[in-house]
């Protein structure tokens, strides 16, 4: 929401992509200017194709921030928990970049930003699937950056620490206390910190 708000304030036409129509509508109503909505579940290629058909492929800025968690210790993690997190958090980056990059290359301009996580480099118990997806993004983005930099396309990764979002609100008080003890400022970040 805060990323969309920041781009909208700068005059961008925004395309919101997500799985919950009511939340997308709420965000769209909060924005000024041109806003489009794509409500699709990105777990499978058919839904990716449907979503991409609705997007004007002449996109200047792509923010890949799709992310889910399905935490479990590796010995208890089932294949669905693993594959769902990898599909949403990592594979979606591949499909969107591969689909939208050709026009950026033709225009010799583009910005691609992926939202990873601090745990991509530190690891986190019970989150091997999430950590694998977020660290995979780092290597993927570094490689893409080297492929397209000469065509005036910036490719960057933002790896926030713990941000106050619905995802982190699922943590219990003990988990929050332990996480806060590792943060020098002793507070969670805000979504606006990432958007800025």
LINGIWO-V520237 format. One record per backbone hydrogen bond with DSSP energy under -0.5 kcal/mol. NH is the residue of the N-H (numbers start at 0). CO is the residue of the C=O. Records with the same first field share a line. If there is no record, write none. Layout:
BEGIN
NH: CO / CO
END
This chain:
BEGIN
4: 0
5: 1
6: 2
7: 3
8: 4
9: 5
10: 7
11: 6
13: 11 / 33
15: 13 / 35
17: 37
20: 18
23: 19
24: 20
25: 21
26: 22
27: 23
28: 24
29: 25 / 26
30: 26 / 27
35: 13
37: 15
39: 17 / 37
41: 39
43: 40
46: 43
47: 43
48: 44
49: 45
50: 46
51: 47
52: 48
53: 49 / 50
54: 50 / 51
56: 54
58: 56
61: 110
63: 61 / 112
64: 62
71: 125
75: 72
76: 72
81: 77
82: 78
83: 79
84: 80
85: 81
86: 82
87: 83
88: 84
89: 85
90: 85
91: 86
92: 89
93: 89
94: 90
95: 91
96: 92
97: 93
98: 94
99: 95
100: 96
101: 97
103: 99
104: 100
105: 101
106: 102
107: 103
108: 103
109: 151
110: 59
111: 153
112: 61
113: 155
114: 63
115: 113 / 157
117: 159
119: 116
120: 117
121: 117
122: 118
126: 123
130: 126
131: 127
132: 128
133: 129
134: 130
135: 131
136: 132
137: 133
138: 134
139: 135
140: 136
141: 137
142: 138
143: 139
144: 140
145: 141
146: 142
147: 143
148: 144
150: 147
151: 148
152: 147
153: 109 / 151
155: 111
157: 113
159: 157
162: 160
163: 188
164: 162
168: 164
169: 165 / 166
170: 167
175: 171
176: 172
177: 173
178: 174
179: 175
180: 176
181: 177 / 178
182: 179
183: 181
185: 182
188: 161
192: 189
193: 189
194: 190
195: 191
END
